[in-house]
Amino acid sequence: MCRSFLIAGLFLPHPSLMFALRRCSRPTPFVKASRLTNFLKMASAPASTSAPASGKTDKADKANKKSAPPSKAASKGAPKTPAPAVAPFTDPTTPGDKKVLQSFEHAHFSAYNPSAVESSWYQWWEKSGFFQPQSGASEQTFVIPLPPPNVTGALHCGHALANTIQDTLIRWNRMRGLTTLWVPGCDHAGISTQSVVEKMLWRKESKTRIELGREAFTKLVWDWKDEYHQRINNAQRLMGGSMDWSREAFTMDENCTRATMESFCRLHDEGLIYRSDRLVNWCTNLQTALSSLEVENKDIPGRTLLDVPGYERKVAFGEMTYFKYPVEGTDLFVEVATTRPETMLGDTGIAVHPDDKRHAHLVGKYARHPFTDRLLKIVADSYVDPELGTGAVKLTPAHDYNDYQLGKRHGLDFINILNGDGTMNENAGPSFQGQKRFDCRYQVVEELTKLGLFVKKESHAMTIPLCEKTRDVIEPLMKKQWWVKMKDMADEALKVVEEGKIKISPESAEKSYQRWLSGINDWCISRQLWWGHRIPAYRVVLEGEEASDEDDKSHWIVGRTPDEAQEKAASAYPGKKFHLEQDPDCLDTWFSSGLWPMATLGWPNKTADFEKFFPTSLLETGWDIMFFWVARMIMLSLKLTGSVPFREVYCHSLIRDSEGRKMSKSLGNVIDPLDIINGIDLESLHAKLRTGNLKETEVTRAAKYQKTAFPQGIPECGADALRFTLLSYTTGGGDISFDIKVMAAYRRFCNKIWQASKYVMGRLPEDFKPVAHLDIANLSTPEKWILHRMNCAVKELNEALAAREFSKSTQIAHRFFYDELCDVFIEHSKSLLTEGTATEQASAQQTLYKALDVALRLLHPFMPFVTEELWQRLPRAPYEGVTSTPASIMLAPYPTPDNSLNFPTEADSYELSLQCTRAIRSLAAEYNIKTGAVAFVKATDEAANASISPQMPSIKTLCGKVLADLSLLGPTDAVPTGCAVFVLTNSIIVLLNVADVISDVDAAIKKLQVKLQKKQVVVTKQQELIKRDGFEKSSEVVQAAEKAKLDEANTAVNNYERTIEEFEKLKIKA
């Protein structure tokens, strides 16, 4: 049954179904189909059938039926006539001017057409300066620094989600009168961008960056950046983001570069940045160091073959190799085990546990390396696990983080055996020098076997560190790099969150933040790149010294500029001749990105923007970069400005595909938001796969997924539907499983908004003038109901946005516009406007206008384009507290609750009539009665009789053609026999005469008994579920849904029992 379906739908991980929760709290167990079900099913229907073309919804329904495709029986043998194609919309508006509005009779505006509706508005908004902080606005500010997208290509749905959330809050606060600023910009994305351009250079010219040279290569990257930067900005404009483009920043622009140099020098001068020869995470494919946050640890259960960049064949991992070292001066051997046999070429020691009697006699002796003739000291250390492997651990201090610590403790040599490209260097010995590291792995085992030192191999579970960018296997490597001391800064960053100076939500994100900062390590900020901020550190080479590679005696000077560095060096070495060599490395991208909130506002200069807008209000981002970026921004801001960078952090969920998989280009499930906005066919989706760097096998796999997920391509949905859908998913909980069908469903909601607005405007006379205040004394009950519901929606929506409950806010907006304004009041208004007195008609028109104007302003932060297009067509109404007419809906005041429009008594009374209507329609649908039904409303006491009596005309009107006759039965009136029963309350029962449609009473009773038993099972199941331990710990949404399911089942049980009683009377009468 449909209502059962609706309730059950609430437990699916589908945010779009959650708006049914309130409606489902009034169960109607006999309905077989519902508007919500059809609403979601329509996602797969052609867009052209989604809504009537006329502004008059009753006529439009007829028109739709006339234009609907004929049935298979009717069309059998008849030739198919394709619908005439409509030429693409051509907007006559001059770019930047206010849009030239077209008639609703225009081919592209008779129904909702996203490309036509969304044209021109953005250029006008931007040119008019509406995105800039408004003069005369409140002194209270609301500022968001846009997390800068990487300038490496197209935006994805994760960007679209983040931008939608941020723009919703910016537009809401702008309409509330706050001074708003949303600062846009892009990140130079050092590693990613350099990698992409290097691949492009090789593909086009078969050249490496080394062959091109640093200066020429950097210029090439700047040219590439300018092109893709503009693409990203254009995409953000198409999504409706109201950023202040006059303040756009780039992490390598003049001011951000100044801020980066200032930060490095200041932190260095305070001793927080230092240079050290330590192990780093080295990507041999990119040939640069990486942060531990840029390394993905892959667990494997045992022997596994993996693809590694630069190798034609897969490489085996998850193998423990056992081999022996001969003990010097004896005929003994010490057996060791390793998962990386190639690293034995860099071994300088062996460790055993001090309490391990098996090896006690070896401590203090030396083993002889079979290939390098090196002596390896055998030491005792409690770190060693005697139960792992052989109990003896080979030590490679220069290539393993644990061995590094043991090497320091026992004074072992640190010998690097790897070149930056992953080949073996001269320290590996002449037999292995020049070999690739994993080719060397096999060669080492082979040579050990020849010498009789190889013992065995075993499958072994292990963790493999992989580069997130290239999937290369990370090598720990000794490098002289610049590091940042983090402990003290981390303590301060923890403190401001604990004290409430920064609020992080959801709670899970705050816990992750605290956990990471509590165990933080120093940060390596050197990157072996050409694209980025070159480190402002200079090695001083004194006259007479060799300008060779750096050693432990090298002198370093830092300076914000080369001139400053020269002056510092002259001061440090008076009277000496020298020259400076700048460090060739660049800074980690996250170092400059960590300065984003303050640098974009002018820091380190005390600009007007910095003084007014810093600290910012909110940072909205994904939880996956909480450590990369958010924590570092907080630490750097506290250290460099003495202030928090923002007062709130909101972390959105990660978007996954409809199967719950992480989005990946190789899977083909990465969706370009522009493809949703504009639509794209399947062949074009396939073609886009071949424009990247995917392997042929990956292209095939991705194309297969696309064919399954988007068999007809992606329909044109527009930016408004995209935004509303993404917000509907945003519950602040787990990851989002993104389904394009839901997107198409909300595109139809846009059409509903369009058609309802057309209807209302079509019912307003040409000389209509909206009043500032409604004549409350003359409002009908239905008018009071819709105004009361509107007022509730206004209150609830403002509260939801303030609480960052974005999914809930879309439910509230959807419920008011679709369920209440369209499905109820607009339908009811038809009788008021055709049968009412002139006064009643005028009142209904004012109420329709009021409800539509408020609804459009409520929806604007979510759906900026369609609301602007429709609001501009409305007659202007004076807004309270606004001295001039707003030029745009985005500058109009956001609705606030109006106590004069609270009508709880009348609303409850009318709500009762709506419940009666739903009950009658539900019963009629159950017994397949489409017209001519006879229904009764039974009041069991005088109070109920008095309450329902005035609503009888409304009930009959709302039931429409399904109902021929409706009667009210008082407390003393007998109930007619042969009726199906729906119990609304303890004192009101709805009955539908079904005697004429029941040919076999016994069969009908038997059918009801089967349904009754099923519902009784549901009642038992739900009662057990709600009583179960831990139920109270589940989310409010889940608890409400499960309790609603119990209420629905109880109501159904009552209804079936009462109906069976009535049918038994039919048997007696017969």
Salt bridges, closest charged atoms under 4 A:
ASP58 OD1 - ARG763 NH2 3.74
ASP97 OD1 - LYS127 NZ 3.95
GLU126 OE1 - ARG237 NE 2.98
ASP167 OD2 - ARG171 NE 2.74
ASP167 OD2 - ARG723 NH2 2.85
ASP187 OD1 - HIS188 ND1 3.94
GLU198 OE1 - ARG209 NE 3.25
GLU205 OE1 - LYS207 NZ 3.99
ASP223 OD2 - LYS219 NZ 3.34
ASP226 OD1 - LYS225 NZ 3.34
GLU227 OE2 - ARG231 NH2 2.76
ASP244 OD2 - ARG247 NH1 2.45
GLU248 OE2 - HIS229 NE2 2.55
GLU254 OE2 - ARG258 NH2 3.27
GLU262 OE2 - ARG266 NH2 2.87
GLU262 OE1 - ARG560 NE 2.58
ASP269 OD1 - HIS268 ND1 3.72
ASP269 OD2 - LYS568 NZ 3.84
GLU270 OE1 - LYS639 NZ 3.02
ASP277 OD2 - LYS480 NZ 3.63
GLU294 OE1 - ARG527 NH2 3.40
GLU296 OE1 - ARG471 NH1 3.04
GLU319 OE2 - ARG303 NE 2.55
GLU319 OE1 - LYS457 NZ 3.74
GLU328 OE2 - ARG368 NH2 2.86
GLU342 OE1 - ARG441 NE 2.80
ASP347 OD1 - LYS394 NZ 2.87
ASP355 OD2 - HIS353 ND1 3.99
ASP356 OD2 - ARG358 NH2 2.84
ASP356 OD2 - HIS359 ND1 3.12
ASP373 OD1 - ARG368 NH1 3.58
ASP381 OD2 - ARG409 NE 3.07
ASP381 OD2 - HIS410 NE2 2.74
ASP400 OD2 - ARG340 NH1 3.84
GLU446 OE2 - LYS450 NZ 3.90
GLU447 OE2 - LYS450 NZ 3.33
GLU458 OE2 - LYS456 NZ 2.96
ASP472 OD1 - ARG437 NH2 2.67
GLU475 OE1 - ARG340 NH2 3.03
GLU475 OE2 - ARG437 NH1 2.82
ASP491 OD2 - LYS487 NZ 3.00
GLU499 OE1 - LYS501 NZ 3.38
GLU507 OE2 - LYS511 NZ 3.59
ASP522 OD2 - ARG278 NH1 4.00
GLU550 OE1 - ARG275 NH2 2.75
ASP552 OD1 - LYS480 NZ 3.98
GLU564 OE2 - ARG560 NH1 2.80
GLU564 OE2 - LYS568 NZ 3.67
GLU581 OE1 - ARG539 NH2 3.08
GLU581 OE2 - HIS579 NE2 3.44
ASP583 OD2 - ARG275 NH1 3.44
ASP588 OD2 - ARG527 NH2 3.10
ASP609 OD2 - ARG247 NE 2.71
GLU620 OE2 - HIS652 ND1 2.49
GLU648 OE2 - ARG804 NE 2.98
ASP657 OD2 - ARG661 NE 2.94
GLU659 OE1 - ARG661 NE 3.64
ASP672 OD2 - LYS688 NZ 3.45
ASP675 OD2 - LYS688 NZ 2.72
GLU696 OE2 - ARG690 NH1 3.39
ASP735 OD2 - ARG656 NE 2.63
GLU796 OE2 - ARG22 NH2 3.64
GLU796 OE1 - ARG815 NH2 2.80
GLU799 OE2 - LYS795 NZ 2.74
GLU805 OE1 - LYS808 NZ 3.86
ASP819 OD2 - ARG23 NE 3.81
ASP819 OD1 - ARG35 NH2 2.11
GLU820 OE2 - ARG789 NE 2.96
GLU820 OE2 - ARG815 NE 3.70
ASP823 OD2 - ARG35 NE 3.35
GLU827 OE2 - LYS830 NZ 2.99
ASP853 OD2 - ARG857 NH2 2.84
GLU869 OE1 - LYS99 NZ 2.76
GLU869 OE2 - ARG873 NH2 2.64
GLU906 OE2 - LYS784 NZ 3.38
GLU911 OE2 - ARG26 NH2 2.97
GLU911 OE2 - ARG918 NH2 3.64
GLU926 OE2 - LYS1011 NZ 2.35
ASP1002 OD1 - LYS1067 NZ 3.06
GLU1048 OE2 - LYS1015 NZ 2.95
GLU1062 OE2 - LYS1065 NZ 3.17
GLU1064 OE1 - LYS1067 NZ 3.81
